[in-house]
Amino acid sequence: MTPAAVGVEDEVLCRNCGTTLTFPNPKYRAACGQETARHPPTVWEFIHEFITHYVALEGRLWHTLGLLFFRLGILTCRYLAGQKRRYVNPLRLYLTASILFFIVVKLFGAGS
Protein backbone atom coordinates (compact mmCIF):
# COMPACT_ATOMS: atom_id res chain seq x y z
CA MET A 1 0.00 0.00 0.00
CA THR A 2 1.39 3.40 -0.94
CA PRO A 3 1.57 6.34 1.49
CA ALA A 4 -0.98 8.23 -0.64
CA ALA A 5 -3.44 5.35 -0.32
CA VAL A 6 -2.96 5.31 3.45
CA GLY A 7 -3.80 9.02 3.66
CA VAL A 8 -6.96 8.55 1.61
CA GLU A 9 -7.98 5.55 3.69
CA ASP A 10 -7.42 7.50 6.93
CA GLU A 11 -9.76 10.21 5.72
CA VAL A 12 -12.53 7.72 4.91
CA LEU A 13 -12.43 5.38 7.92
CA CYS A 14 -12.73 6.27 11.59
CA ARG A 15 -9.77 5.01 13.62
CA ASN A 16 -12.01 4.45 16.62
CA CYS A 17 -14.99 2.52 15.22
CA GLY A 18 -14.01 1.81 11.59
CA THR A 19 -17.11 3.36 10.01
CA THR A 20 -16.89 5.50 6.89
CA LEU A 21 -17.64 9.21 6.80
CA THR A 22 -21.18 10.19 5.88
CA PHE A 23 -20.17 13.60 4.46
CA PRO A 24 -16.85 15.35 3.85
CA ASN A 25 -14.96 17.01 6.73
CA PRO A 26 -17.31 16.36 9.68
CA LYS A 27 -16.21 17.69 13.07
CA TYR A 28 -17.22 14.44 14.81
CA ARG A 29 -17.76 10.88 13.63
CA ALA A 30 -21.46 10.04 13.41
CA ALA A 31 -21.19 6.50 14.78
CA CYS A 32 -18.93 6.98 17.81
CA GLY A 33 -18.64 10.75 18.41
CA GLN A 34 -14.84 10.87 18.13
CA GLU A 35 -13.39 14.20 16.97
CA THR A 36 -11.81 14.23 13.54
CA ALA A 37 -9.18 16.92 14.28
CA ARG A 38 -5.67 15.53 14.09
CA HIS A 39 -3.60 18.38 15.49
CA PRO A 40 -1.82 17.97 18.82
CA PRO A 41 -3.47 20.13 21.48
CA THR A 42 -1.94 23.50 22.26
CA VAL A 43 -1.07 24.48 25.83
CA TRP A 44 -4.21 26.63 26.01
CA GLU A 45 -6.40 23.74 24.80
CA PHE A 46 -4.82 21.47 27.41
CA ILE A 47 -5.46 24.00 30.20
CA HIS A 48 -9.04 24.54 29.02
CA GLU A 49 -9.67 20.78 28.91
CA PHE A 50 -8.20 20.36 32.40
CA ILE A 51 -10.29 23.16 33.89
CA THR A 52 -13.57 22.11 32.28
CA HIS A 53 -13.24 18.44 33.24
CA TYR A 54 -11.51 18.44 36.61
CA VAL A 55 -11.87 21.81 38.29
CA ALA A 56 -15.53 22.48 37.43
CA LEU A 57 -17.82 22.54 40.47
CA GLU A 58 -19.41 19.22 39.48
CA GLY A 59 -16.09 17.85 38.28
CA ARG A 60 -14.47 14.59 39.24
CA LEU A 61 -11.63 16.40 41.00
CA TRP A 62 -13.88 17.68 43.80
CA HIS A 63 -15.49 14.27 44.35
CA THR A 64 -12.06 12.66 44.47
CA LEU A 65 -10.53 15.23 46.82
CA GLY A 66 -13.58 15.21 49.10
CA LEU A 67 -13.31 11.47 49.63
CA LEU A 68 -9.53 11.56 49.81
CA PHE A 69 -9.42 14.16 52.58
CA PHE A 70 -12.64 13.59 54.53
CA ARG A 71 -13.60 9.91 54.09
CA LEU A 72 -10.30 8.09 54.39
CA GLY A 73 -10.22 4.69 52.72
CA ILE A 74 -13.57 5.04 50.93
CA LEU A 75 -11.94 6.26 47.71
CA THR A 76 -9.51 3.34 47.68
CA CYS A 77 -12.25 0.80 48.37
CA ARG A 78 -14.47 2.21 45.61
CA TYR A 79 -11.57 2.33 43.16
CA LEU A 80 -10.62 -1.27 43.88
CA ALA A 81 -14.29 -2.29 43.58
CA GLY A 82 -14.25 -0.97 40.01
CA GLN A 83 -15.98 2.39 40.50
CA LYS A 84 -13.38 4.37 38.56
CA ARG A 85 -15.32 6.54 36.12
CA ARG A 86 -16.57 9.16 38.59
CA TYR A 87 -13.14 9.79 40.14
CA VAL A 88 -9.84 11.16 38.86
CA ASN A 89 -7.31 8.50 37.89
CA PRO A 90 -4.71 8.14 40.71
CA LEU A 91 -1.75 8.83 38.42
CA ARG A 92 -3.43 11.91 36.96
CA LEU A 93 -4.24 13.13 40.48
CA TYR A 94 -0.61 12.65 41.53
CA LEU A 95 0.72 14.45 38.46
CA THR A 96 -1.73 17.32 38.95
CA ALA A 97 -0.73 17.71 42.60
CA SER A 98 2.96 17.62 41.64
CA ILE A 99 2.54 20.27 38.96
CA LEU A 100 0.57 22.51 41.32
CA PHE A 101 3.19 22.03 44.03
CA PHE A 102 6.04 23.06 41.74
CA ILE A 103 4.10 26.07 40.46
CA VAL A 104 3.47 27.23 44.04
CA VAL A 105 7.12 26.71 44.99
CA LYS A 106 8.26 28.62 41.92
CA LEU A 107 5.87 31.51 42.52
CA PHE A 108 6.26 31.87 46.28
CA GLY A 109 9.66 30.31 46.89
CA ALA A 110 10.52 27.79 49.51
CA GLY A 111 13.02 28.57 52.23
CA SER A 112 14.53 31.51 50.34
C-alpha atoms as an extended CHARMM CRD file, in Angstrom:
* protein
*
       112  EXT
         1         1  MET       CA              0.0000000000        0.0000000000        0.0000000000  PROA      1               0.0000000000
         2         2  THR       CA              1.3930000000        3.4050000000       -0.9380000000  PROA      2               0.0000000000
         3         3  PRO       CA              1.5680000000        6.3430000000        1.4930000000  PROA      3               0.0000000000
         4         4  ALA       CA             -0.9770000000        8.2270000000       -0.6360000000  PROA      4               0.0000000000
         5         5  ALA       CA             -3.4420000000        5.3470000000       -0.3150000000  PROA      5               0.0000000000
         6         6  VAL       CA             -2.9600000000        5.3070000000        3.4530000000  PROA      6               0.0000000000
         7         7  GLY       CA             -3.8040000000        9.0170000000        3.6630000000  PROA      7               0.0000000000
         8         8  VAL       CA             -6.9560000000        8.5470000000        1.6110000000  PROA      8               0.0000000000
         9         9  GLU       CA             -7.9750000000        5.5460000000        3.6900000000  PROA      9               0.0000000000
        10        10  ASP       CA             -7.4200000000        7.4980000000        6.9320000000  PROA      10              0.0000000000
        11        11  GLU       CA             -9.7650000000       10.2150000000        5.7200000000  PROA      11              0.0000000000
        12        12  VAL       CA            -12.5310000000        7.7240000000        4.9100000000  PROA      12              0.0000000000
        13        13  LEU       CA            -12.4280000000        5.3830000000        7.9170000000  PROA      13              0.0000000000
        14        14  CYS       CA            -12.7290000000        6.2680000000       11.5870000000  PROA      14              0.0000000000
        15        15  ARG       CA             -9.7680000000        5.0150000000       13.6200000000  PROA      15              0.0000000000
        16        16  ASN       CA            -12.0050000000        4.4500000000       16.6230000000  PROA      16              0.0000000000
        17        17  CYS       CA            -14.9870000000        2.5180000000       15.2190000000  PROA      17              0.0000000000
        18        18  GLY       CA            -14.0090000000        1.8050000000       11.5900000000  PROA      18              0.0000000000
        19        19  THR       CA            -17.1100000000        3.3630000000       10.0060000000  PROA      19              0.0000000000
        20        20  THR       CA            -16.8880000000        5.4960000000        6.8930000000  PROA      20              0.0000000000
        21        21  LEU       CA            -17.6370000000        9.2080000000        6.8030000000  PROA      21              0.0000000000
        22        22  THR       CA            -21.1770000000       10.1950000000        5.8800000000  PROA      22              0.0000000000
        23        23  PHE       CA            -20.1740000000       13.6020000000        4.4590000000  PROA      23              0.0000000000
        24        24  PRO       CA            -16.8500000000       15.3520000000        3.8520000000  PROA      24              0.0000000000
        25        25  ASN       CA            -14.9620000000       17.0130000000        6.7340000000  PROA      25              0.0000000000
        26        26  PRO       CA            -17.3050000000       16.3590000000        9.6790000000  PROA      26              0.0000000000
        27        27  LYS       CA            -16.2110000000       17.6900000000       13.0700000000  PROA      27              0.0000000000
        28        28  TYR       CA            -17.2160000000       14.4430000000       14.8140000000  PROA      28              0.0000000000
        29        29  ARG       CA            -17.7580000000       10.8790000000       13.6330000000  PROA      29              0.0000000000
        30        30  ALA       CA            -21.4610000000       10.0440000000       13.4140000000  PROA      30              0.0000000000
        31        31  ALA       CA            -21.1860000000        6.4970000000       14.7780000000  PROA      31              0.0000000000
        32        32  CYS       CA            -18.9250000000        6.9790000000       17.8080000000  PROA      32              0.0000000000
        33        33  GLY       CA            -18.6370000000       10.7470000000       18.4150000000  PROA      33              0.0000000000
        34        34  GLN       CA            -14.8350000000       10.8750000000       18.1250000000  PROA      34              0.0000000000
        35        35  GLU       CA            -13.3910000000       14.1980000000       16.9700000000  PROA      35              0.0000000000
        36        36  THR       CA            -11.8080000000       14.2330000000       13.5450000000  PROA      36              0.0000000000
        37        37  ALA       CA             -9.1790000000       16.9190000000       14.2850000000  PROA      37              0.0000000000
        38        38  ARG       CA             -5.6650000000       15.5320000000       14.0900000000  PROA      38              0.0000000000
        39        39  HSD       CA             -3.6030000000       18.3800000000       15.4930000000  PROA      39              0.0000000000
        40        40  PRO       CA             -1.8190000000       17.9730000000       18.8220000000  PROA      40              0.0000000000
        41        41  PRO       CA             -3.4660000000       20.1330000000       21.4840000000  PROA      41              0.0000000000
        42        42  THR       CA             -1.9420000000       23.4980000000       22.2580000000  PROA      42              0.0000000000
        43        43  VAL       CA             -1.0740000000       24.4770000000       25.8280000000  PROA      43              0.0000000000
        44        44  TRP       CA             -4.2100000000       26.6340000000       26.0070000000  PROA      44              0.0000000000
        45        45  GLU       CA             -6.4040000000       23.7380000000       24.8000000000  PROA      45              0.0000000000
        46        46  PHE       CA             -4.8150000000       21.4720000000       27.4060000000  PROA      46              0.0000000000
        47        47  ILE       CA             -5.4570000000       24.0000000000       30.2030000000  PROA      47              0.0000000000
        48        48  HSD       CA             -9.0400000000       24.5420000000       29.0220000000  PROA      48              0.0000000000
        49        49  GLU       CA             -9.6750000000       20.7780000000       28.9100000000  PROA      49              0.0000000000
        50        50  PHE       CA             -8.2010000000       20.3650000000       32.3980000000  PROA      50              0.0000000000
        51        51  ILE       CA            -10.2950000000       23.1600000000       33.8910000000  PROA      51              0.0000000000
        52        52  THR       CA            -13.5720000000       22.1070000000       32.2770000000  PROA      52              0.0000000000
        53        53  HSD       CA            -13.2420000000       18.4370000000       33.2380000000  PROA      53              0.0000000000
        54        54  TYR       CA            -11.5100000000       18.4370000000       36.6090000000  PROA      54              0.0000000000
        55        55  VAL       CA            -11.8690000000       21.8070000000       38.2890000000  PROA      55              0.0000000000
        56        56  ALA       CA            -15.5270000000       22.4800000000       37.4260000000  PROA      56              0.0000000000
        57        57  LEU       CA            -17.8160000000       22.5360000000       40.4660000000  PROA      57              0.0000000000
        58        58  GLU       CA            -19.4130000000       19.2230000000       39.4840000000  PROA      58              0.0000000000
        59        59  GLY       CA            -16.0870000000       17.8460000000       38.2830000000  PROA      59              0.0000000000
        60        60  ARG       CA            -14.4710000000       14.5880000000       39.2420000000  PROA      60              0.0000000000
        61        61  LEU       CA            -11.6300000000       16.3990000000       41.0040000000  PROA      61              0.0000000000
        62        62  TRP       CA            -13.8820000000       17.6750000000       43.8030000000  PROA      62              0.0000000000
        63        63  HSD       CA            -15.4930000000       14.2650000000       44.3460000000  PROA      63              0.0000000000
        64        64  THR       CA            -12.0590000000       12.6570000000       44.4730000000  PROA      64              0.0000000000
        65        65  LEU       CA            -10.5330000000       15.2330000000       46.8240000000  PROA      65              0.0000000000
        66        66  GLY       CA            -13.5790000000       15.2080000000       49.0980000000  PROA      66              0.0000000000
        67        67  LEU       CA            -13.3140000000       11.4740000000       49.6330000000  PROA      67              0.0000000000
        68        68  LEU       CA             -9.5310000000       11.5570000000       49.8050000000  PROA      68              0.0000000000
        69        69  PHE       CA             -9.4220000000       14.1650000000       52.5840000000  PROA      69              0.0000000000
        70        70  PHE       CA            -12.6440000000       13.5890000000       54.5270000000  PROA      70              0.0000000000
        71        71  ARG       CA            -13.5970000000        9.9090000000       54.0890000000  PROA      71              0.0000000000
        72        72  LEU       CA            -10.3000000000        8.0860000000       54.3880000000  PROA      72              0.0000000000
        73        73  GLY       CA            -10.2160000000        4.6880000000       52.7170000000  PROA      73              0.0000000000
        74        74  ILE       CA            -13.5660000000        5.0370000000       50.9320000000  PROA      74              0.0000000000
        75        75  LEU       CA            -11.9430000000        6.2620000000       47.7110000000  PROA      75              0.0000000000
        76        76  THR       CA             -9.5100000000        3.3360000000       47.6770000000  PROA      76              0.0000000000
        77        77  CYS       CA            -12.2540000000        0.8020000000       48.3750000000  PROA      77              0.0000000000
        78        78  ARG       CA            -14.4720000000        2.2150000000       45.6130000000  PROA      78              0.0000000000
        79        79  TYR       CA            -11.5720000000        2.3310000000       43.1590000000  PROA      79              0.0000000000
        80        80  LEU       CA            -10.6220000000       -1.2710000000       43.8810000000  PROA      80              0.0000000000
        81        81  ALA       CA            -14.2920000000       -2.2890000000       43.5760000000  PROA      81              0.0000000000
        82        82  GLY       CA            -14.2520000000       -0.9730000000       40.0060000000  PROA      82              0.0000000000
        83        83  GLN       CA            -15.9820000000        2.3940000000       40.5010000000  PROA      83              0.0000000000
        84        84  LYS       CA            -13.3830000000        4.3660000000       38.5580000000  PROA      84              0.0000000000
        85        85  ARG       CA            -15.3170000000        6.5400000000       36.1170000000  PROA      85              0.0000000000
        86        86  ARG       CA            -16.5670000000        9.1630000000       38.5880000000  PROA      86              0.0000000000
        87        87  TYR       CA            -13.1350000000        9.7950000000       40.1410000000  PROA      87              0.0000000000
        88        88  VAL       CA             -9.8440000000       11.1580000000       38.8550000000  PROA      88              0.0000000000
        89        89  ASN       CA             -7.3130000000        8.5000000000       37.8900000000  PROA      89              0.0000000000
        90        90  PRO       CA             -4.7120000000        8.1410000000       40.7150000000  PROA      90              0.0000000000
        91        91  LEU       CA             -1.7470000000        8.8260000000       38.4210000000  PROA      91              0.0000000000
        92        92  ARG       CA             -3.4280000000       11.9110000000       36.9600000000  PROA      92              0.0000000000
        93        93  LEU       CA             -4.2360000000       13.1340000000       40.4830000000  PROA      93              0.0000000000
        94        94  TYR       CA             -0.6100000000       12.6480000000       41.5340000000  PROA      94              0.0000000000
        95        95  LEU       CA              0.7220000000       14.4520000000       38.4570000000  PROA      95              0.0000000000
        96        96  THR       CA             -1.7330000000       17.3180000000       38.9480000000  PROA      96              0.0000000000
        97        97  ALA       CA             -0.7310000000       17.7050000000       42.6040000000  PROA      97              0.0000000000
        98        98  SER       CA              2.9590000000       17.6250000000       41.6440000000  PROA      98              0.0000000000
        99        99  ILE       CA              2.5370000000       20.2730000000       38.9570000000  PROA      99              0.0000000000
       100       100  LEU       CA              0.5710000000       22.5140000000       41.3190000000  PROA      100             0.0000000000
       101       101  PHE       CA              3.1940000000       22.0340000000       44.0330000000  PROA      101             0.0000000000
       102       102  PHE       CA              6.0440000000       23.0580000000       41.7430000000  PROA      102             0.0000000000
       103       103  ILE       CA              4.0960000000       26.0680000000       40.4640000000  PROA      103             0.0000000000
       104       104  VAL       CA              3.4660000000       27.2320000000       44.0380000000  PROA      104             0.0000000000
       105       105  VAL       CA              7.1230000000       26.7100000000       44.9910000000  PROA      105             0.0000000000
       106       106  LYS       CA              8.2630000000       28.6160000000       41.9170000000  PROA      106             0.0000000000
       107       107  LEU       CA              5.8740000000       31.5110000000       42.5230000000  PROA      107             0.0000000000
       108       108  PHE       CA              6.2570000000       31.8710000000       46.2830000000  PROA      108             0.0000000000
       109       109  GLY       CA              9.6590000000       30.3060000000       46.8900000000  PROA      109             0.0000000000
       110       110  ALA       CA             10.5220000000       27.7850000000       49.5090000000  PROA      110             0.0000000000
       111       111  GLY       CA             13.0210000000       28.5730000000       52.2330000000  PROA      111             0.0000000000
       112       112  SER       CA             14.5260000000       31.5120000000       50.3410000000  PROA      112             0.0000000000
